[in-house]
């Protein structure tokens, strides 16, 4: 039952809807390392409003997959995910 709850929690990006893309990404990155041996650092500019709402969930999932791949394949002690605003792009 716990595993099912974790899967559902992972599918529903409630932070994205409530807090915005920037805070949701920071929270997701920081929590990625909480149960692993890799310490994550988030270097994320304020990117709210850059992407259309319909694209925000896709970007969130891409970053989430990056964090999962780091955990799964890198065997790193530390990892940093950086997302920077460049004018109207990322």
Order of alpha helices (4+ residues) and beta strands (2+ residues): alpha-alpha-alpha-beta-alpha-beta
